[in-house]
Amino acid sequence: NADTTRTLYAYEVCDACEDDSFAYPIDNVLVSDFVYPAWFENFRAQGSTQFDCMSQIEQPLELLKGGYIGIFNVNDGSGLQQQTLEKHPLNLRHRGNVGTRRERRSIPCQQWVTSLPHRKIVSNAQQYQQHLQAIQRRRDAA
């Protein structure tokens, strides 16, 4: 549909329904509900198939309470965003630690910094150091 054209979804099978209230026990261990591949197929009609193991989800890309999904809009290049049912910012647990892939994916492409080869970084650092030394020599001579 038009709402999801050029949108990529993280293929995470438990995030959309991860809240413990939707989990089920196996040998006294609580196991998270999970979605089937049909959950990612937005062409499917509501109720046309089973979208998750516990039959809690009724339509493609539906999020349950406490669930979320990583989305990337190809057209606007805004970086990976987390969408929740509640439509509010996620807590720190979902944001990702600084430097992690999850955190880096959330940076809009307009803010990306081009990487340099190590030898270029070293060369730039040496040139900068020489520049600072020249400034210091001029100050000392004055």
PyRosetta script that sets phi, psi and omega in degrees:
from pyrosetta import init, pose_from_sequence

init()
pose = pose_from_sequence("NADTTRTLYAYEVCDACEDDSFAYPIDNVLVSDFVYPAWFENFRAQGSTQFDCMSQIEQPLELLKGGYIGIFNVNDGSGLQQQTLEKHPLNLRHRGNVGTRRERRSIPCQQWVTSLPHRKIVSNAQQYQQHLQAIQRRRDAA")
pose.set_psi(1, 171.9)
pose.set_omega(1, -174.4)
pose.set_phi(2, -66.1)
pose.set_psi(2, -29.1)
pose.set_omega(2, -178.3)
pose.set_phi(3, -68.3)
pose.set_psi(3, -26.5)
pose.set_omega(3, -174.7)
pose.set_phi(4, -112.6)
pose.set_psi(4, 4.6)
pose.set_omega(4, 178.2)
pose.set_phi(5, -63.2)
pose.set_psi(5, 130.6)
pose.set_omega(5, 179.0)
pose.set_phi(6, 65.7)
pose.set_psi(6, 30.5)
pose.set_omega(6, 175.8)
pose.set_phi(7, -118.0)
pose.set_psi(7, 130.0)
pose.set_omega(7, 177.6)
pose.set_phi(8, -103.1)
pose.set_psi(8, 138.7)
pose.set_omega(8, 179.7)
pose.set_phi(9, -114.0)
pose.set_psi(9, 135.9)
pose.set_omega(9, 176.4)
pose.set_phi(10, -63.6)
pose.set_psi(10, 131.0)
pose.set_omega(10, -177.1)
pose.set_phi(11, -83.9)
pose.set_psi(11, 68.1)
pose.set_omega(11, -180.0)
pose.set_phi(12, -106.8)
pose.set_psi(12, 119.9)
pose.set_omega(12, -171.0)
pose.set_phi(13, -84.2)
pose.set_psi(13, -16.3)
pose.set_omega(13, -178.7)
pose.set_phi(14, -108.2)
pose.set_psi(14, -17.4)
pose.set_omega(14, -172.3)
pose.set_phi(15, -62.3)
pose.set_psi(15, -38.6)
pose.set_omega(15, -175.1)
pose.set_phi(16, -66.9)
pose.set_psi(16, -21.8)
pose.set_omega(16, -175.1)
pose.set_phi(17, -138.8)
pose.set_psi(17, 36.3)
pose.set_omega(17, -170.0)
pose.set_phi(18, -79.9)
pose.set_psi(18, -11.6)
pose.set_omega(18, -178.0)
pose.set_phi(19, -58.4)
pose.set_psi(19, 139.3)
pose.set_omega(19, -177.8)
pose.set_phi(20, -59.4)
pose.set_psi(20, -23.8)
pose.set_omega(20, -179.4)
pose.set_phi(21, -67.0)
pose.set_psi(21, -15.2)
pose.set_omega(21, 178.6)
pose.set_phi(22, -105.9)
pose.set_psi(22, 4.2)
pose.set_omega(22, -178.6)
pose.set_phi(23, -79.8)
pose.set_psi(23, 169.3)
pose.set_omega(23, 179.0)
pose.set_phi(24, -138.7)
pose.set_psi(24, 151.3)
pose.set_omega(24, -177.3)
pose.set_phi(25, -88.2)
pose.set_psi(25, 140.7)
pose.set_omega(25, 168.9)
pose.set_phi(26, -129.8)
pose.set_psi(26, 116.7)
pose.set_omega(26, -178.0)
pose.set_phi(27, 49.2)
pose.set_psi(27, 49.7)
pose.set_omega(27, 178.1)
pose.set_phi(28, 64.3)
pose.set_psi(28, 17.7)
pose.set_omega(28, 175.2)
pose.set_phi(29, -115.4)
pose.set_psi(29, 127.4)
pose.set_omega(29, 179.8)
pose.set_phi(30, -77.0)
pose.set_psi(30, 124.0)
pose.set_omega(30, -176.8)
pose.set_phi(31, -114.5)
pose.set_psi(31, 135.6)
pose.set_omega(31, -178.9)
pose.set_phi(32, -68.4)
pose.set_psi(32, 141.8)
pose.set_omega(32, 169.3)
pose.set_phi(33, -62.1)
pose.set_psi(33, 159.7)
pose.set_omega(33, 179.2)
pose.set_phi(34, -147.6)
pose.set_psi(34, 155.5)
pose.set_omega(34, -178.7)
pose.set_phi(35, -93.0)
pose.set_psi(35, 154.4)
pose.set_omega(35, 174.2)
pose.set_phi(36, -91.5)
pose.set_psi(36, 165.9)
pose.set_omega(36, 178.6)
pose.set_phi(37, -54.1)
pose.set_psi(37, -30.0)
pose.set_omega(37, -180.0)
pose.set_phi(38, -60.5)
pose.set_psi(38, -25.2)
pose.set_omega(38, 179.9)
pose.set_phi(39, -60.3)
pose.set_psi(39, -32.4)
pose.set_omega(39, -178.1)
pose.set_phi(40, -84.2)
pose.set_psi(40, -6.0)
pose.set_omega(40, -175.1)
pose.set_phi(41, -95.6)
pose.set_psi(41, 92.6)
pose.set_omega(41, -172.6)
pose.set_phi(42, -69.6)
pose.set_psi(42, -6.2)
pose.set_omega(42, 177.6)
pose.set_phi(43, -81.0)
pose.set_psi(43, -11.1)
pose.set_omega(43, -178.3)
pose.set_phi(44, -75.8)
pose.set_psi(44, 145.1)
pose.set_omega(44, 179.1)
pose.set_phi(45, -83.3)
pose.set_psi(45, 156.6)
pose.set_omega(45, 177.4)
pose.set_phi(46, -57.6)
pose.set_psi(46, 131.5)
pose.set_omega(46, 177.6)
pose.set_phi(47, 73.4)
pose.set_psi(47, 6.7)
pose.set_omega(47, -175.9)
pose.set_phi(48, -76.1)
pose.set_psi(48, -19.0)
pose.set_omega(48, -179.2)
pose.set_phi(49, -159.0)
pose.set_psi(49, 176.0)
pose.set_omega(49, 176.3)
pose.set_phi(50, -87.5)
pose.set_psi(50, 123.5)
pose.set_omega(50, -175.3)
pose.set_phi(51, -96.3)
pose.set_psi(51, -19.5)
pose.set_omega(51, 178.7)
pose.set_phi(52, -146.1)
pose.set_psi(52, 164.8)
pose.set_omega(52, -174.4)
pose.set_phi(53, -60.1)
pose.set_psi(53, -41.1)
pose.set_omega(53, -175.3)
pose.set_phi(54, -93.4)
pose.set_psi(54, 7.6)
pose.set_omega(54, 178.7)
pose.set_phi(55, 55.8)
pose.set_psi(55, 39.6)
pose.set_omega(55, 177.3)
pose.set_phi(56, -91.3)
pose.set_psi(56, -27.2)
pose.set_omega(56, -175.4)
pose.set_phi(57, -96.4)
pose.set_psi(57, 134.9)
pose.set_omega(57, -174.3)
pose.set_phi(58, -106.0)
pose.set_psi(58, -13.8)
pose.set_omega(58, -176.8)
pose.set_phi(59, -150.4)
pose.set_psi(59, 162.6)
pose.set_omega(59, -179.9)
pose.set_phi(60, -59.5)
pose.set_psi(60, 143.7)
pose.set_omega(60, 174.5)
pose.set_phi(61, 61.7)
pose.set_psi(61, 15.3)
pose.set_omega(61, 175.9)
pose.set_phi(62, -74.8)
pose.set_psi(62, 137.5)
pose.set_omega(62, 177.4)
pose.set_phi(63, -107.4)
pose.set_psi(63, 136.6)
pose.set_omega(63, 175.6)
pose.set_phi(64, -91.0)
pose.set_psi(64, 167.0)
pose.set_omega(64, 178.0)
pose.set_phi(65, -51.8)
pose.set_psi(65, 130.0)
pose.set_omega(65, -179.9)
pose.set_phi(66, 82.6)
pose.set_psi(66, -5.4)
pose.set_omega(66, -179.6)
pose.set_phi(67, -90.8)
pose.set_psi(67, 164.9)
pose.set_omega(67, 178.9)
pose.set_phi(68, -158.1)
pose.set_psi(68, 166.5)
pose.set_omega(68, 176.2)
pose.set_phi(69, -148.0)
pose.set_psi(69, 141.5)
pose.set_omega(69, 175.5)
pose.set_phi(70, -81.6)
pose.set_psi(70, 128.2)
pose.set_omega(70, 179.5)
pose.set_phi(71, -127.3)
pose.set_psi(71, 147.4)
pose.set_omega(71, 178.0)
pose.set_phi(72, -131.9)
pose.set_psi(72, 115.9)
pose.set_omega(72, 177.9)
pose.set_phi(73, -86.6)
pose.set_psi(73, 112.2)
pose.set_omega(73, -176.7)
pose.set_phi(74, -64.3)
pose.set_psi(74, -34.3)
pose.set_omega(74, -175.5)
pose.set_phi(75, -70.4)
pose.set_psi(75, -39.8)
pose.set_omega(75, -175.0)
pose.set_phi(76, -99.0)
pose.set_psi(76, -9.3)
pose.set_omega(76, 176.2)
pose.set_phi(77, 58.0)
pose.set_psi(77, 33.5)
pose.set_omega(77, -174.8)
pose.set_phi(78, -82.4)
pose.set_psi(78, 3.5)
pose.set_omega(78, -178.6)
pose.set_phi(79, 87.2)
pose.set_psi(79, 173.2)
pose.set_omega(79, 179.3)
pose.set_phi(80, -72.2)
pose.set_psi(80, 127.6)
pose.set_omega(80, 178.7)
pose.set_phi(81, -118.3)
pose.set_psi(81, 151.9)
pose.set_omega(81, 176.1)
pose.set_phi(82, -101.4)
pose.set_psi(82, 125.5)
pose.set_omega(82, 177.2)
pose.set_phi(83, -105.8)
pose.set_psi(83, 135.0)
pose.set_omega(83, 178.7)
pose.set_phi(84, -121.6)
pose.set_psi(84, 163.7)
pose.set_omega(84, 175.0)
pose.set_phi(85, -63.5)
pose.set_psi(85, -38.2)
pose.set_omega(85, -175.9)
pose.set_phi(86, -76.3)
pose.set_psi(86, -13.0)
pose.set_omega(86, 179.2)
pose.set_phi(87, 58.8)
pose.set_psi(87, 37.1)
pose.set_omega(87, 175.9)
pose.set_phi(88, -126.6)
pose.set_psi(88, 162.6)
pose.set_omega(88, -178.9)
pose.set_phi(89, -58.6)
pose.set_psi(89, 144.9)
pose.set_omega(89, 179.6)
pose.set_phi(90, -77.0)
pose.set_psi(90, 157.8)
pose.set_omega(90, 177.6)
pose.set_phi(91, -76.9)
pose.set_psi(91, 174.5)
pose.set_omega(91, -175.5)
pose.set_phi(92, -59.2)
pose.set_psi(92, -28.6)
pose.set_omega(92, -179.3)
pose.set_phi(93, -59.9)
pose.set_psi(93, -32.9)
pose.set_omega(93, -177.4)
pose.set_phi(94, -91.3)
pose.set_psi(94, -16.8)
pose.set_omega(94, -175.2)
pose.set_phi(95, -72.1)
pose.set_psi(95, -34.9)
pose.set_omega(95, -176.8)
pose.set_phi(96, 97.5)
pose.set_psi(96, 144.5)
pose.set_omega(96, 178.6)
pose.set_phi(97, -70.9)
pose.set_psi(97, 152.5)
pose.set_omega(97, -179.3)
pose.set_phi(98, -57.2)
pose.set_psi(98, 130.6)
pose.set_omega(98, 178.7)
pose.set_phi(99, 90.4)
pose.set_psi(99, -11.2)
pose.set_omega(99, 179.6)
pose.set_phi(100, -76.2)
pose.set_psi(100, 162.4)
pose.set_omega(100, 179.4)
pose.set_phi(101, -58.9)
pose.set_psi(101, -41.6)
pose.set_omega(101, -179.8)
pose.set_phi(102, -60.6)
pose.set_psi(102, -44.6)
pose.set_omega(102, -179.3)
pose.set_phi(103, -67.0)
pose.set_psi(103, -42.2)
pose.set_omega(103, -179.0)
pose.set_phi(104, -66.4)
pose.set_psi(104, -34.4)
pose.set_omega(104, 179.8)
pose.set_phi(105, -65.5)
pose.set_psi(105, -21.6)
pose.set_omega(105, -177.8)
pose.set_phi(106, -83.1)
pose.set_psi(106, -2.9)
pose.set_omega(106, -179.8)
pose.set_phi(107, -83.1)
pose.set_psi(107, 123.8)
pose.set_omega(107, 178.9)
pose.set_phi(108, -59.4)
pose.set_psi(108, 146.6)
pose.set_omega(108, -174.8)
pose.set_phi(109, -61.5)
pose.set_psi(109, -25.3)
pose.set_omega(109, 178.2)
pose.set_phi(110, -66.7)
pose.set_psi(110, -18.8)
pose.set_omega(110, -178.4)
pose.set_phi(111, -102.6)
pose.set_psi(111, 3.9)
pose.set_omega(111, 179.2)
pose.set_phi(112, -65.6)
pose.set_psi(112, 147.0)
pose.set_omega(112, 177.1)
pose.set_phi(113, -113.2)
pose.set_psi(113, 129.4)
pose.set_omega(113, -179.1)
pose.set_phi(114, -68.3)
pose.set_psi(114, 132.2)
pose.set_omega(114, 177.3)
pose.set_phi(115, -75.8)
pose.set_psi(115, 151.4)
pose.set_omega(115, 176.5)
pose.set_phi(116, -119.1)
pose.set_psi(116, 151.2)
pose.set_omega(116, 173.9)
pose.set_phi(117, -64.2)
pose.set_psi(117, 151.3)
pose.set_omega(117, -177.3)
pose.set_phi(118, -55.3)
pose.set_psi(118, -43.7)
pose.set_omega(118, -177.8)
pose.set_phi(119, -63.6)
pose.set_psi(119, -31.8)
pose.set_omega(119, 177.4)
pose.set_phi(120, -70.6)
pose.set_psi(120, -39.1)
pose.set_omega(120, 177.3)
pose.set_phi(121, -62.8)
pose.set_psi(121, -44.7)
pose.set_omega(121, 179.4)
pose.set_phi(122, -63.4)
pose.set_psi(122, -43.9)
pose.set_omega(122, 179.6)
pose.set_phi(123, -61.5)
pose.set_psi(123, -45.6)
pose.set_omega(123, 177.9)
pose.set_phi(124, -61.2)
pose.set_psi(124, -41.3)
pose.set_omega(124, 179.7)
pose.set_phi(125, -64.3)
pose.set_psi(125, -40.9)
pose.set_omega(125, 179.1)
pose.set_phi(126, -65.7)
pose.set_psi(126, -42.6)
pose.set_omega(126, 177.9)
pose.set_phi(127, -62.4)
pose.set_psi(127, -41.4)
pose.set_omega(127, 179.1)
pose.set_phi(128, -65.1)
pose.set_psi(128, -42.2)
pose.set_omega(128, 178.6)
pose.set_phi(129, -61.6)
pose.set_psi(129, -43.4)
pose.set_omega(129, 177.6)
pose.set_phi(130, -62.8)
pose.set_psi(130, -39.5)
pose.set_omega(130, 177.9)
pose.set_phi(131, -62.2)
pose.set_psi(131, -45.0)
pose.set_omega(131, 178.5)
pose.set_phi(132, -64.0)
pose.set_psi(132, -38.9)
pose.set_omega(132, 178.7)
pose.set_phi(133, -65.1)
pose.set_psi(133, -39.6)
pose.set_omega(133, 178.2)
pose.set_phi(134, -63.7)
pose.set_psi(134, -41.2)
pose.set_omega(134, 177.3)
pose.set_phi(135, -62.5)
pose.set_psi(135, -43.3)
pose.set_omega(135, -179.5)
pose.set_phi(136, -64.3)
pose.set_psi(136, -39.9)
pose.set_omega(136, 178.4)
pose.set_phi(137, -62.8)
pose.set_psi(137, -41.5)
pose.set_omega(137, 178.0)
pose.set_phi(138, -63.9)
pose.set_psi(138, -39.0)
pose.set_omega(138, 178.5)
pose.set_phi(139, -66.4)
pose.set_psi(139, -41.6)
pose.set_omega(139, -180.0)
pose.set_phi(140, -65.5)
pose.set_psi(140, -35.6)
pose.set_omega(140, -178.6)
pose.set_phi(141, -74.4)
pose.set_psi(141, -23.0)
pose.set_omega(141, -176.2)
pose.set_phi(142, -78.4)
pose.dump_pdb("model.pdb")
